[in-house]
Amino acid sequence: MDISLFIAGAEWLWILVIVGIVLFGAKKIPELARSMGKATAEYEKARLEAEKELIKYKGTVNREKLEDIARSLGIDYINKSDEELREEIEKAIKKS
């Protein structure tokens, strides 16, 4: 790995930090970080819940339940068979 790429990346990181402080103020930065953390936690919670439901009902999940799970994971479920939808859901769960 070329050290100059690391240095250039570090410079951009500092620039972004300074711009963030100027735009939002030093007091807002921790609040924004907490909001991002909460959003990430909610996403992870929804993903785990969908994974648990899929495992619990694997093989007996009806179309409506598959569509609900797909919707919560952001998967397009229109014009897909149940088996294709199950595969897409499993891929999305493994990917994240």
Backbone bond lengths (Angstrom), bond angles and torsions (degrees), N, CA, C in turn:
res aa  C-N    CA-C-N  psi(-1)  N-CA   C-N-CA  omega(-1)  CA-C   N-CA-C  phi
1 M - - - 1.455 - - 1.529 109.10 -
2 D 1.287 114.50 134.83 1.461 120.29 -178.14 1.521 109.71 -80.47
3 I 1.323 116.93 126.98 1.471 122.48 -177.50 1.521 111.85 -65.97
4 S 1.329 117.93 -27.97 1.468 120.04 -179.80 1.525 111.01 -66.83
5 L 1.334 117.23 -31.03 1.467 119.51 176.71 1.524 110.52 -67.58
6 F 1.319 116.48 -38.50 1.463 120.49 178.01 1.521 110.86 -64.63
7 I 1.303 116.41 -43.51 1.463 121.02 -179.79 1.520 110.06 -64.06
8 A 1.332 117.18 -43.54 1.465 120.43 179.15 1.525 110.12 -62.97
9 G 1.336 117.24 -38.44 1.459 120.60 178.10 1.516 111.39 -66.75
10 A 1.327 117.01 -38.62 1.457 120.85 179.63 1.529 111.05 -66.36
11 E 1.308 116.70 -37.15 1.466 120.12 177.74 1.524 110.45 -62.51
12 W 1.321 117.06 -43.51 1.464 120.71 179.24 1.517 111.02 -65.70
13 L 1.307 116.54 -35.66 1.460 120.00 177.28 1.523 110.50 -61.95
14 W 1.321 116.85 -45.30 1.466 120.36 178.23 1.525 111.90 -63.84
15 I 1.316 116.12 -38.97 1.472 120.07 177.93 1.528 109.81 -61.94
16 L 1.334 116.99 -44.02 1.463 120.42 179.01 1.524 111.73 -63.75
17 V 1.319 117.12 -39.54 1.467 120.88 178.26 1.521 110.16 -62.85
18 I 1.314 117.15 -45.66 1.470 120.94 -179.60 1.524 110.77 -64.20
19 V 1.332 117.12 -43.96 1.468 120.47 178.26 1.528 109.98 -62.06
20 G 1.324 117.54 -40.90 1.464 121.28 177.95 1.509 112.23 -60.88
21 I 1.318 116.41 -43.28 1.471 120.35 179.15 1.521 110.74 -65.72
22 V 1.335 117.01 -40.79 1.463 120.35 179.53 1.532 110.46 -65.88
23 L 1.329 117.63 -43.79 1.463 120.76 -177.40 1.525 112.92 -71.69
24 F 1.319 117.13 -44.77 1.461 120.26 -172.37 1.519 114.27 -103.95
25 G 1.302 117.80 -18.96 1.460 120.33 -176.54 1.518 110.34 86.47
26 A 1.302 116.07 151.13 1.462 121.39 -175.62 1.523 111.78 -65.15
27 K 1.314 118.85 -28.68 1.464 121.36 -178.73 1.527 112.25 -76.03
28 K 1.326 118.24 -26.14 1.460 121.90 -178.05 1.522 113.10 -82.03
29 I 1.319 118.65 -24.50 1.464 122.30 -175.20 1.531 111.70 -58.46
30 P 1.340 120.40 -49.62 1.469 119.06 178.57 1.528 113.14 -61.54
31 E 1.331 115.89 -35.30 1.460 120.42 178.37 1.531 110.63 -65.17
32 L 1.323 116.82 -42.61 1.460 120.73 177.06 1.523 111.26 -64.18
33 A 1.320 116.93 -40.01 1.462 120.89 178.89 1.530 110.49 -63.92
34 R 1.330 117.32 -40.52 1.469 120.47 177.32 1.526 110.64 -62.94
35 S 1.317 116.68 -42.07 1.462 120.58 178.74 1.520 111.26 -61.53
36 M 1.321 116.47 -42.70 1.470 120.40 177.84 1.530 110.29 -63.69
37 G 1.324 116.92 -40.73 1.460 120.76 178.62 1.514 112.12 -63.30
38 K 1.327 116.64 -41.75 1.464 120.77 178.81 1.525 110.80 -65.64
39 A 1.316 116.98 -41.50 1.463 120.62 179.00 1.525 110.69 -63.26
40 T 1.313 116.54 -42.13 1.459 120.69 178.47 1.521 110.55 -64.03
41 A 1.321 117.21 -41.80 1.465 121.25 179.13 1.524 111.15 -64.14
42 E 1.324 117.78 -40.39 1.463 121.13 178.46 1.528 111.04 -64.43
43 Y 1.323 116.98 -40.77 1.460 120.71 178.10 1.526 109.92 -62.54
44 E 1.315 116.44 -46.43 1.462 120.87 -179.60 1.524 110.75 -62.51
45 K 1.316 116.92 -40.15 1.457 121.42 178.83 1.530 110.57 -62.20
46 A 1.323 117.08 -44.95 1.465 121.21 179.00 1.515 111.07 -64.68
47 R 1.332 117.15 -39.38 1.465 121.02 179.35 1.518 110.79 -64.13
48 L 1.329 116.85 -45.17 1.462 120.43 179.81 1.528 111.30 -65.70
49 E 1.318 116.42 -38.65 1.458 119.95 178.11 1.524 111.03 -63.23
50 A 1.326 116.75 -42.81 1.459 120.76 178.12 1.528 110.51 -64.02
51 E 1.317 116.56 -40.54 1.460 120.53 178.58 1.526 110.96 -62.95
52 K 1.322 117.26 -43.45 1.463 121.33 179.24 1.524 110.95 -63.10
53 E 1.326 116.25 -43.55 1.464 119.86 179.32 1.516 111.20 -63.52
54 L 1.310 116.84 -40.65 1.457 120.21 -179.99 1.516 110.59 -63.99
55 I 1.317 117.28 -43.20 1.458 120.83 178.91 1.525 110.37 -65.80
56 K 1.322 116.34 -42.26 1.457 121.36 -177.98 1.525 111.90 -62.57
57 Y 1.304 116.30 -41.74 1.455 120.85 -174.77 1.526 113.69 -106.66
58 K 1.314 117.32 16.65 1.467 120.30 -176.42 1.524 109.82 -57.00
59 G 1.299 115.11 128.17 1.454 120.53 179.80 1.523 113.03 90.86
60 T 1.316 118.79 -26.74 1.462 120.79 -178.20 1.526 111.75 -116.14
61 V 1.306 116.89 9.36 1.465 120.52 -178.56 1.520 109.08 -74.32
62 N 1.325 116.31 128.93 1.455 119.19 177.07 1.529 110.32 -82.23
63 R 1.287 116.27 170.63 1.463 122.21 -175.53 1.531 111.45 -59.48
64 E 1.314 117.05 -41.33 1.462 120.64 -178.42 1.526 111.26 -61.97
65 K 1.321 116.83 -41.78 1.461 121.15 179.78 1.529 110.08 -67.10
66 L 1.337 117.02 -41.17 1.469 120.65 177.03 1.526 110.47 -59.81
67 E 1.322 117.08 -42.73 1.458 120.79 179.95 1.525 111.22 -65.47
68 D 1.334 117.57 -39.00 1.466 120.81 177.03 1.519 111.30 -61.86
69 I 1.332 116.55 -44.90 1.462 121.06 179.55 1.529 109.82 -64.44
70 A 1.328 116.58 -45.08 1.465 120.84 -179.98 1.522 110.60 -61.52
71 R 1.320 116.55 -42.19 1.469 121.00 179.67 1.528 110.34 -61.94
72 S 1.336 117.29 -41.69 1.465 119.89 -178.97 1.525 111.89 -67.80
73 L 1.339 116.76 -25.56 1.467 120.80 178.28 1.526 112.76 -94.06
74 G 1.324 117.44 -2.35 1.465 121.18 179.01 1.512 113.50 77.84
75 I 1.324 117.52 30.55 1.467 122.66 -178.58 1.520 108.58 -100.40
76 D 1.340 115.87 136.60 1.459 121.31 176.33 1.526 108.04 -76.32
77 Y 1.322 117.95 120.03 1.456 121.74 -174.50 1.525 113.15 -108.48
78 I 1.307 117.23 -1.32 1.461 120.94 -178.42 1.535 109.10 -74.62
79 N 1.318 116.14 139.28 1.464 124.55 178.51 1.531 113.03 62.49
80 K 1.326 117.72 32.14 1.458 121.69 176.08 1.518 108.62 -124.28
81 S 1.323 115.19 142.44 1.458 119.40 176.70 1.526 109.25 -73.34
82 D 1.314 116.26 168.01 1.464 120.43 178.95 1.527 110.64 -60.35
83 E 1.321 116.32 -41.66 1.469 119.71 -179.38 1.530 111.53 -66.11
84 E 1.340 117.12 -41.95 1.469 120.42 176.72 1.526 110.67 -62.00
85 L 1.310 115.56 -39.94 1.461 120.59 179.65 1.522 110.88 -65.80
86 R 1.329 117.46 -42.14 1.471 120.74 176.98 1.531 110.42 -60.02
87 E 1.335 116.18 -43.29 1.467 120.00 179.49 1.524 111.40 -63.04
88 E 1.331 117.50 -43.48 1.461 121.77 179.01 1.534 111.02 -61.93
89 I 1.323 116.43 -41.80 1.459 121.28 179.68 1.528 110.18 -64.30
90 E 1.323 116.26 -45.66 1.461 119.95 179.41 1.534 111.48 -62.47
91 K 1.332 117.18 -40.23 1.477 120.83 177.34 1.515 110.15 -63.00
92 A 1.337 117.98 -44.29 1.465 121.31 -178.87 1.523 111.05 -63.92
93 I 1.318 116.35 -38.32 1.462 119.38 179.57 1.518 110.93 -68.67
94 K 1.320 116.65 -42.86 1.476 120.01 179.52 1.514 111.78 -67.47
95 K 1.344 116.72 -35.98 1.460 121.31 -177.98 1.518 111.98 -66.62
96 S 1.316 116.27 -39.36 1.468 118.56 -178.44 1.503 109.37 -90.16
